[in-house]
Amino acid sequence: MMQATTTGEHIAGAHIRRAVQREMMLALWRVTTSSIAGAASAYLEWRRKKRAVAELHDLSDRMLKDIGVERHDIERIVRSGQERGQISR
């Protein structure tokens, strides 16, 4: 035979359901915001590298030679994140 539930049990159950729903929504929010943040970060990094390539291409061959970079290596150097003095020949 089933026992009748009390009003207090119904209220407690409703609180638990709301707490679970709230935690699920927070988890979804965290996933969504971290995905957006990751995409924004990737976009900003792409823009930074594109700007670096453009700035290096604007330099004269003489200036590039002074810093140890050949024009055909600019994109590889920027893409790999190598700094001056780390260029392997």
C-alpha positions as YAML, in Angstrom:
chain: A
units: angstrom
residues:
- id: 1
  name: MET
  ca: [0.00, 0.00, 0.00]
- id: 2
  name: MET
  ca: [1.37, 3.42, -0.96]
- id: 3
  name: GLN
  ca: [1.57, 6.15, 1.56]
- id: 4
  name: ALA
  ca: [0.27, 9.58, 0.71]
- id: 5
  name: THR
  ca: [3.00, 12.18, 0.38]
- id: 6
  name: THR
  ca: [2.87, 15.24, 2.50]
- id: 7
  name: THR
  ca: [2.87, 18.80, 1.27]
- id: 8
  name: GLY
  ca: [6.36, 19.16, 2.70]
- id: 9
  name: GLU
  ca: [7.61, 16.31, 0.52]
- id: 10
  name: HIS
  ca: [6.09, 17.94, -2.56]
- id: 11
  name: ILE
  ca: [7.75, 21.25, -1.70]
- id: 12
  name: ALA
  ca: [11.10, 19.53, -1.06]
- id: 13
  name: GLY
  ca: [10.82, 17.70, -4.39]
- id: 14
  name: ALA
  ca: [10.04, 20.94, -6.21]
- id: 15
  name: HIS
  ca: [13.07, 22.62, -4.63]
- id: 16
  name: ILE
  ca: [15.29, 19.75, -5.69]
- id: 17
  name: ARG
  ca: [13.96, 19.84, -9.26]
- id: 18
  name: ARG
  ca: [14.54, 23.61, -9.44]
- id: 19
  name: ALA
  ca: [18.05, 23.21, -8.03]
- id: 20
  name: VAL
  ca: [18.85, 20.52, -10.62]
- id: 21
  name: GLN
  ca: [17.40, 22.67, -13.41]
- id: 22
  name: ARG
  ca: [19.42, 25.65, -12.20]
- id: 23
  name: GLU
  ca: [22.64, 23.60, -12.15]
- id: 24
  name: MET
  ca: [21.92, 22.27, -15.65]
- id: 25
  name: MET
  ca: [21.34, 25.81, -16.95]
- id: 26
  name: LEU
  ca: [24.57, 27.02, -15.31]
- id: 27
  name: ALA
  ca: [26.49, 24.13, -16.88]
- id: 28
  name: LEU
  ca: [25.00, 24.97, -20.29]
- id: 29
  name: TRP
  ca: [25.87, 28.64, -19.77]
- id: 30
  name: ARG
  ca: [29.48, 27.76, -18.88]
- id: 31
  name: VAL
  ca: [29.85, 25.57, -21.98]
- id: 32
  name: THR
  ca: [28.34, 28.24, -24.21]
- id: 33
  name: THR
  ca: [30.41, 31.09, -22.84]
- id: 34
  name: SER
  ca: [33.63, 29.08, -22.92]
- id: 35
  name: SER
  ca: [32.93, 28.15, -26.56]
- id: 36
  name: ILE
  ca: [32.32, 31.79, -27.45]
- id: 37
  name: ALA
  ca: [35.43, 32.84, -25.54]
- id: 38
  name: GLY
  ca: [37.47, 30.19, -27.36]
- id: 39
  name: ALA
  ca: [36.19, 31.31, -30.74]
- id: 40
  name: ALA
  ca: [36.87, 34.95, -29.90]
- id: 41
  name: SER
  ca: [40.36, 34.10, -28.73]
- id: 42
  name: ALA
  ca: [41.09, 32.15, -31.92]
- id: 43
  name: TYR
  ca: [39.77, 35.02, -34.04]
- id: 44
  name: LEU
  ca: [41.93, 37.57, -32.20]
- id: 45
  name: GLU
  ca: [45.00, 35.35, -32.59]
- id: 46
  name: TRP
  ca: [44.30, 35.00, -36.32]
- id: 47
  name: ARG
  ca: [43.99, 38.79, -36.63]
- id: 48
  name: ARG
  ca: [47.22, 39.32, -34.67]
- id: 49
  name: LYS
  ca: [49.13, 36.94, -36.96]
- id: 50
  name: LYS
  ca: [47.61, 38.47, -40.09]
- id: 51
  name: ARG
  ca: [48.71, 41.93, -38.90]
- id: 52
  name: ALA
  ca: [52.21, 40.66, -38.09]
- id: 53
  name: VAL
  ca: [52.55, 39.14, -41.58]
- id: 54
  name: ALA
  ca: [51.38, 42.40, -43.18]
- id: 55
  name: GLU
  ca: [53.81, 44.47, -41.09]
- id: 56
  name: LEU
  ca: [56.73, 42.21, -41.95]
- id: 57
  name: HIS
  ca: [55.83, 42.26, -45.65]
- id: 58
  name: ASP
  ca: [55.85, 46.06, -45.47]
- id: 59
  name: LEU
  ca: [59.52, 46.03, -44.43]
- id: 60
  name: SER
  ca: [62.20, 46.39, -47.07]
- id: 61
  name: ASP
  ca: [64.38, 43.42, -48.01]
- id: 62
  name: ARG
  ca: [67.27, 45.18, -46.28]
- id: 63
  name: MET
  ca: [65.36, 45.55, -43.01]
- id: 64
  name: LEU
  ca: [64.25, 41.91, -43.16]
- id: 65
  name: LYS
  ca: [67.85, 40.86, -43.74]
- id: 66
  name: ASP
  ca: [68.92, 42.92, -40.73]
- id: 67
  name: ILE
  ca: [66.56, 40.96, -38.49]
- id: 68
  name: GLY
  ca: [67.48, 37.64, -40.10]
- id: 69
  name: VAL
  ca: [64.24, 36.99, -41.97]
- id: 70
  name: GLU
  ca: [63.80, 36.18, -45.62]
- id: 71
  name: ARG
  ca: [60.59, 37.32, -47.28]
- id: 72
  name: HIS
  ca: [59.53, 33.79, -48.23]
- id: 73
  name: ASP
  ca: [59.81, 32.72, -44.55]
- id: 74
  name: ILE
  ca: [57.53, 35.41, -43.09]
- id: 75
  name: GLU
  ca: [54.32, 33.38, -42.99]
- id: 76
  name: ARG
  ca: [56.05, 30.29, -41.59]
- id: 77
  name: ILE
  ca: [57.79, 32.31, -38.90]
- id: 78
  name: VAL
  ca: [54.60, 34.08, -37.83]
- id: 79
  name: ARG
  ca: [52.52, 30.89, -38.00]
- id: 80
  name: SER
  ca: [55.00, 28.89, -35.91]
- id: 81
  name: GLY
  ca: [55.40, 31.72, -33.39]
- id: 82
  name: GLN
  ca: [59.17, 31.88, -33.70]
- id: 83
  name: GLU
  ca: [60.79, 35.02, -32.44]
- id: 84
  name: ARG
  ca: [63.98, 36.66, -33.53]
- id: 85
  name: GLY
  ca: [66.94, 34.46, -32.74]
- id: 86
  name: GLN
  ca: [64.85, 31.28, -32.90]
- id: 87
  name: ILE
  ca: [64.83, 30.97, -36.65]
- id: 88
  name: SER
  ca: [66.41, 27.70, -37.66]
- id: 89
  name: ARG
  ca: [68.20, 27.58, -40.97]
...
